[in-house]
Amino acid sequence: MTTDFTADDEISSTDEFEAALGRLILAAMENGVDPRGTWEYRTDGADSDVEVMVVELAD
């Protein structure tokens, strides 16, 4: 796996966060990874741990 994102990349607004999240979800779907479900992200004590839920919206 390769990535262009590093921890030094700045996301300083909600719009930038939403754009980055959208790119991640789209890349997952294009590569056969189903992003739906509940995902935990643990920071190993560096910050707060979070849980993210991805739900498919109805048309």
Secondary structure, 3 states (H helix, E strand, C coil): CCCCCCCCCCCCCHHHHHHHHHHHHHHHHHCCCCCCEEEEECCCCCCCCEEEEECCCCC
